């Protein structure tokens, strides 16, 4: 009753499988007192977060997979900087990435930390075809922050989650 393009079907199933794997794996960042961490981030950034921003930061610090959405000017960059400043106190294995060079450059400027394109992060291998980073050669990260995730196609997301 359904017609699928097999590589896309496999990638969609793979994304679901990898998200479940990540969700069920042990957390590698130690637990923290979220309310105190948010207060500290407000003092550090000299800003008062809106309640919705506090909720987003708290969820991001307590959930292994979290998606932050909002239109322009709603504070997504502020939230990202707060998450980054808090988590950088407990691990230095944080990677920032985006699907395009322009988005990665903007993320670097906003967060004051180098951001990569997803293709460069996964080490696209033109000679062999495919990516050098994968399940057998995973990324060395405890936290991965992806900007502009809605721009990522299904197959690239699958490769990213495997790595």
Backbone torsions as a table, in degrees:
resi	resn	phi	psi	omega
1	UNK	NA	-11.6	-178.1
2	UNK	-126.3	149.3	174.6
3	UNK	-121.2	127.4	-178.9
4	UNK	-128.0	151.8	167.2
5	UNK	-83.8	118.3	-169.5
6	UNK	-53.6	-46.5	179.2
7	UNK	-61.4	-35.5	178.2
8	UNK	-72.1	-38.7	175.8
9	UNK	-60.1	-47.6	179.7
10	UNK	-62.8	-39.2	179.6
11	UNK	-66.8	-42.3	178.6
12	UNK	-61.8	-45.4	177.8
13	UNK	-63.7	-38.7	179.0
14	UNK	-64.5	-40.9	177.7
15	UNK	-59.8	-47.2	179.0
16	UNK	-60.4	-44.5	-179.2
17	UNK	-63.9	-43.5	-178.4
18	UNK	-69.7	-37.7	176.3
19	UNK	-62.4	-41.1	177.5
20	UNK	-64.8	-41.3	178.3
21	UNK	-61.2	-46.9	-179.7
22	UNK	-63.8	-44.5	-179.1
23	UNK	-61.1	-36.7	-176.8
24	UNK	-88.9	-10.6	-179.8
25	UNK	-75.3	155.1	177.6
26	UNK	-62.8	143.9	177.9
27	UNK	-74.4	137.0	-177.7
28	UNK	-103.1	0.6	174.6
29	UNK	-107.0	129.4	-175.9
30	UNK	-64.1	149.2	178.7
31	UNK	-63.3	153.7	179.2
32	UNK	-140.8	165.2	175.2
33	UNK	-81.5	100.2	-170.2
34	UNK	-61.2	-45.2	-178.7
35	UNK	-60.6	-43.2	178.5
36	UNK	-66.7	-37.7	178.7
37	UNK	-63.9	-40.5	178.8
38	UNK	-66.5	-42.5	176.7
39	UNK	-60.0	-44.1	178.4
40	UNK	-60.6	-43.0	-179.4
41	UNK	-65.2	-37.3	177.4
42	UNK	-63.0	-43.0	179.0
43	UNK	-65.2	-43.2	-178.5
44	UNK	-63.9	-42.6	-178.4
45	UNK	-87.5	-4.2	-179.2
46	UNK	53.7	54.3	-176.6
47	UNK	-150.1	155.3	172.3
48	UNK	-109.5	120.1	179.7
49	UNK	-75.3	145.5	171.4
50	UNK	-69.4	159.7	-179.1
51	UNK	-56.4	-41.3	179.4
52	UNK	-63.7	-36.9	177.2
53	UNK	-66.8	-42.1	177.3
54	UNK	-60.3	-42.7	178.7
55	UNK	-62.1	-42.1	179.8
56	UNK	-65.6	-42.0	178.8
57	UNK	-64.9	-45.9	-179.8
58	UNK	-60.2	-45.3	178.9
59	UNK	-63.6	-39.9	-179.9
60	UNK	-65.6	-30.4	-180.0
61	UNK	-84.1	-18.8	-176.7
62	UNK	-109.8	-17.2	179.0
63	UNK	-107.6	145.3	-178.7
64	UNK	-77.0	-28.8	177.3
65	UNK	-126.6	125.7	-177.3
66	UNK	-144.8	137.7	179.0
67	UNK	-117.2	127.9	177.8
68	UNK	-108.9	125.6	179.5
69	UNK	-124.6	162.0	176.4
70	UNK	158.9	155.5	179.0
71	UNK	-74.5	179.2	178.3
72	UNK	-59.0	137.7	175.8
73	UNK	79.8	12.8	-179.3
74	UNK	-92.9	-3.0	175.0
75	UNK	99.6	18.7	179.4
76	UNK	-62.6	-40.0	179.2
77	UNK	-67.0	-38.7	177.2
78	UNK	-62.4	-43.0	178.0
79	UNK	-62.6	-44.4	-179.6
80	UNK	-62.0	-44.2	178.0
81	UNK	-61.6	-39.4	179.5
82	UNK	-65.0	-47.0	178.4
83	UNK	-58.7	-44.4	-179.5
84	UNK	-63.9	-44.4	-178.6
85	UNK	-67.0	-37.3	179.8
86	UNK	-69.2	-51.9	-175.4
87	UNK	-69.7	-25.3	178.6
88	UNK	-68.2	-13.4	175.7
89	UNK	-79.5	-18.1	-178.1
90	UNK	-114.5	-12.3	175.9
91	UNK	-157.4	148.1	174.4
92	UNK	-103.6	3.4	-178.9
93	UNK	-94.1	66.8	-179.2
94	UNK	-118.1	131.9	178.8
95	UNK	-122.3	134.7	174.4
96	UNK	-108.7	137.2	-179.5
97	UNK	-150.7	161.0	177.8
98	UNK	-150.1	159.5	-176.9
99	UNK	-72.4	-21.9	-178.9
100	UNK	-125.4	158.3	177.6
101	UNK	-61.3	-40.3	179.9
102	UNK	-63.3	-44.5	179.3
103	UNK	-66.3	-38.3	178.0
104	UNK	-65.0	-41.2	179.5
105	UNK	-63.9	-44.0	178.8
106	UNK	-62.8	-41.2	178.9
107	UNK	-62.8	-41.9	177.5
108	UNK	-59.2	-44.3	-179.2
109	UNK	-65.1	-39.3	-177.7
110	UNK	-73.6	-39.7	-173.3
111	UNK	-97.7	-7.0	-179.1
112	UNK	58.6	34.5	178.3
113	UNK	-146.9	142.1	-177.9
114	UNK	-61.4	132.0	174.4
115	UNK	-115.3	148.4	-177.5
116	UNK	-112.5	157.0	165.1
117	UNK	-74.3	155.1	-179.6
118	UNK	-62.8	-38.9	179.7
119	UNK	-62.6	-42.5	179.0
120	UNK	-72.0	-34.9	177.3
121	UNK	-61.0	-42.7	-179.9
122	UNK	-81.9	-1.9	178.1
123	UNK	57.6	69.1	177.6
124	UNK	-57.2	127.2	-178.1
125	UNK	-108.2	103.2	-177.2
126	UNK	-69.0	-33.8	-177.3
127	UNK	-72.6	-47.3	-178.7
128	UNK	-84.9	-24.2	-173.0
129	UNK	80.5	136.6	-178.5
130	UNK	96.1	-165.6	-176.9
131	UNK	-116.5	145.0	176.4
132	UNK	-76.4	-29.9	178.6
133	UNK	-89.4	128.5	-176.9
134	UNK	-161.4	-163.8	-178.7
135	UNK	-62.4	-38.2	-178.8
136	UNK	-79.2	-22.9	179.4
137	UNK	-131.7	71.0	-171.3
138	UNK	-73.1	164.2	173.7
139	UNK	-67.1	146.6	178.2
140	UNK	-95.4	80.0	-176.8
141	UNK	-144.6	147.0	171.8
142	UNK	-104.4	-19.6	177.2
143	UNK	-141.5	131.6	177.0
144	UNK	-124.1	120.7	177.5
145	UNK	-110.3	121.5	-179.2
146	UNK	-111.3	126.7	175.5
147	UNK	-98.4	152.5	177.4
148	UNK	55.4	41.8	-176.7
149	UNK	-62.8	-23.7	179.5
150	UNK	-66.3	-14.8	179.0
151	UNK	-87.5	-4.4	-176.8
152	UNK	-83.7	128.2	177.5
153	UNK	-78.3	165.2	-172.6
154	UNK	-60.3	-43.7	-177.9
155	UNK	-68.1	-39.7	177.8
156	UNK	-66.3	-39.7	177.0
157	UNK	-60.8	-40.9	178.6
158	UNK	-61.2	-46.0	178.1
159	UNK	-62.7	-40.7	178.9
160	UNK	-62.3	-46.9	-178.8
161	UNK	-66.1	-33.8	176.7
162	UNK	-64.9	-33.8	-178.4
163	UNK	-81.3	NA	NA
